[in-house]
Amino acid sequence: MKLNQVLSIVNQVEKSKFISCLDRLCSDAAKNNKKLAKTIDNIDGQIKNASGSEITQLFNTVRDFFKESVKEQILMSSAQLNLLINLLSRDGNCVARISWIETLYAKEWKELSKLSKDLLTCIKQGSPESTFDRNKALKIYHACMNEAYFNDQKNNRDAKVTDDERSILNVLSNELELTTDECAAIEHLVDVIPENGVLDALNSLRDMGLVFISKKRQEVFVPDEIVTLLNELQGKDLADKYVLRILRTCTDAELSNALKAHGRKIRGISRAEKIQTIIHSGISASKLLSDDIHSPEDTQNQ
């Protein structure tokens, strides 16, 4: 659902947080942006009284500023918010009842906890000193995450991962070729994600201007423009629906190769489960096609 459509559904109170975020960004950006200043002048500078189409126009104008602001807030936020963002940005979850989001979150939390236990087993197993494999990559990332989180306690500060540390961890996970859900599962080992409190987390996302919550309908709305922005922040080169189309054209052997490349089980797993696991892993489509679907021993022609 487009932003303009969402704005026409929710009332003034329900869209106030988004407008406040937009108003603050417009005030800061208009000082050095003549185009933005002119756009604001066209609605007499009264963003709160602007129509849905005018607000959408303003959002598109300050989109880069909005993206940077959201990025900074997400980097400093809890792992619970990141898990919820990953959930809400998936296809089919952008318009949903709060109760349904809570159900999906509970299911996602259980799957993440299970993956965390599996990864902990891999980390404890270790690997020979002379080789570098997936277990060693997981162990390195776990050690770095643990240090990033707990090092603040040495200076009598609350344990947390700062934005600088998060940036380094993101680069590390990319170089170690870890998937999005593997990184989340390892962080869950270090800083346990709450099993409850979904509504509070949704309100935090609302304060960031990322979601709209209709109290009357008991529904959550995430506009298409916000989903695209979140996908960019998560490093997704394609939306899930397009990755799904690509995966459906792959053979079972290619899907199994992609799962093996990231240490996932392939025996007793149906084709549909393989596809869903790959999509939820957050593997980039370009890497999937260039590396993961091929066996290591495949020739260039194959």
N, C-alpha and C positions, 0 to 999 in steps of 0.2 A: 504494500500500500504506500502510495506516494505521500510525501510530507504534507502537501496541500490538502489531500484527502483526510489525513489524520487531524489536521488543524480544524477542519470543518466538522469533525465528529466530537472532539473534546471541548469542554467549556473553558471559559477564561481562566478559572482557577487552576484547572488541570494542565493548561499550557503555559502557566505563569513562569515556571522554573526555566523552561526552554527559552522563553522570551527574555527573561532576566539574563541568562547566559549570553544570548545574542546581543542584548543591549550593551552589556559590559564589553564584549569583543568589538562591537561597532564603535564605541566611544574611544577605545584604545587604538583601533586600526585606522579610524577616519582621520586622525591627526597627520598621518603620513601617506594616505591613500586618497587621491582626489576623486577617483571613480566611486569609491565607497561613500565619500562625503556627499557626492552629488546624488547618489541613490537614496541616502538618508534624507537629504533635503527635499527629494520628490515626495516624501510622505510626511513632510514638515517635522521630521525628527521624532515623531511620536510612534515608536515601534509598538507600544502596547495597544495602540488604536489601529494598527495596520491590518489590512486584510490578509487572508491566508496566502494569496498569490504574492503579495508584497513581502511577507515574512519569508516565503520560500526564496524569493529573489535575493533578499538580504543574506539568507543562509548560503546560497550559492556564491555570493560575492565574498563572504568572509570564511568560506569553507576551509581554506588552508590554515587560518588562524584558529578556527574551531577544532580542526584536527590536531594541531599542535597542543592546544589547551587540554583536549581529551587525553592525548598521549601522556602528558605529564601527570595527569590525575590518575590514570590507570597504572602507570609505573609505580606510583606511590600507594596504590590501593592494596587491599588484601587479596589473597589467593581466591577467596570466595567470590569476589566481584569478577575476577578473571574467568572463573568457571562459569558464572552466570552469563557473562558477555559471550563466551564461546557457545553457550546454549541458545541464547536469544538470537544470535546472528546466523543460525542455521536455517535453511529453507523450511518453511512451514511453522516456525515458532514466532514469527514477527507479529502476529495478532493472535492472542491466546488469553484465556481466562487465568486469573492468578492461581486458582486451585490446580489448573493443568500445569502451569509453570512449576509449581511446588512438587507435583508428581514427577515431572521430568527431571527436576533437580535431584530429588531423592534417588531416582534410578541412576543418574549420572554420578552421584556421590558414591554409590555402592560399587559401580564399575571402576571408578577411579581408585577407590580403596583396594579393590581386588588387584588392579594393575600395580598399585604401590607395593603390595605384598610380593607379587611376582618379581618385580624389579629388585626388591630388597634381597630376595633369594639369589638373583643373578649377581648382585653386588657382593654378597658374602661368598659366593662361589669363587669369585676372582678369576684370574687367567694367568698363564705362564708369563714370567717376566720378559721373555724374548718376543712375545707376540702382543699385538694391539688389536683387540676385538671389541665386540659390543659390550661385554661385561666390564672391560676396563674403561670404556667410554662412559658407561653409567656410573662407575665408581668415581671417576674424576669429576663428573658433573655433580654428583651427590656431595662430594667433599667440598667443592667450591660453593655450592648452595648452603651447606651447613656453616661454612666459615662466613659467608656473606650475611647470613641471618644472625648468627650468635656473636659476631665480633664486637657489636655495639655494647654488649654486656661487660666487656673488659673496661669500658669507660663509664660504667654505671648508667648506661642509657638503655631504653627499651629495645629489645631485639626486633629488627626489621631489615628488609632488603631495600637499600636506597636506590634512587633512580640511576646513579652512576654504576652501582653494582649490578642492577638489573640489565643495563645496557651491555655490560661485559658478559653477563651470563647468557644473554641472547646471542651474542657473537660466538660464545663458546659452544652453545647447543647447536648452532648452525654448522660450526666446523666439525663437531663430533657426530653430526648427522642424526641428531635425536629429534623425534617427532614432538609436536605440540603437547600431545597427551602424555608422553613420557616425561617431559619437563614438568608438567603439572603434577604428575604422580610422584615424582621425586621431591618436589616442593611440599607435597602433602605429607611425605615422610618427615620433613624437617619442621614445617609449620602446618599443623593439622587444620584442614578446612572444616569449618563448622557444618554440622549436619542439618541444623535448623537456621532460622533467621532469614529466610528468603525474602520476606516482605521488607525487612529493614534494608537488605541489600538492593532490592528494587527501588526503594526510596532514594538510596544513595546514587543509583544510576539516573534517577529522575532529576536529582539535584545537579548532575553533570550535564543535563540536557540530552541524554541519550535515549530515554524512553518516556512515553506518556502513559499515565495510569488513570483510567476512568473508574472512579469509586462507585458511580451509579451502575455501570456495566460489570464492575469487577474484572476489567480486562486490561491487558498491557499491549501497547502499540509501539513497534519499532519501525519507523519509516524506512523505505527502501534506500534513501540517501544515507541514512545513518548506518544501515547494514553494509553498504558499499564501503563507507569510511572505516568501519570496524574490521572488515575483511582486509583492507589495506594495512591497518595497524597490526593485524595478526600475521601478516606476510603471505596471505593467500593470493596467488596470482590469478585464480579463477574462482567464481562462486561455486558453491557445492553442487548446484543443479547442472553446471557444465561439466564438472569433474565426474558426476554420476553418468552423464552421457558417454564420456570417454571410457569409463570403466566398463560400461555395458558392452562396449565393442571389443574388449580384451578377452582373450581366451582364459580358461580356468588355470592353465599353466602360468600365464603371465600374471594373473592375480596372485597365485601362490608365490611366484618369485618376488613380487612386491612385498608380501607379508614376511617372507623369509629374510629379505634385506633388512628388515627392522625387528627381527627376532620374534615374530608372532607365530602362533600355532597355525598349522594348515591342515592337519589331519582331523577328520570328522567335522569340518567347517563347511557349511553350505556356501554356494556361490553368492547368495544375497548377503550372508554374514561377512564374507570376505570383502565385499564392496563397501558395506557399512563401516567395517573396521578401518579400511583405508581412508574413507572420507573423514571419519571422526579423529583419525590420527593427525590430521592437519598437514599431510605430506603435500608439497607443492606439485602442481600438475606437470611442470617442466622437468622436475627431477624424476617424477614417476615415469615419464615417457623416455627420458634420456638414459636413465640408469636402472631403476628398480624393477621394471618388468622383464629385464633380460637376465639370463643366467650368467654368472661370471665367466664361464667357459665359452659363451656364444661368440661366434666370429662376427666380423663387421657385416657380412651379407645377411646372416641370420637376424 
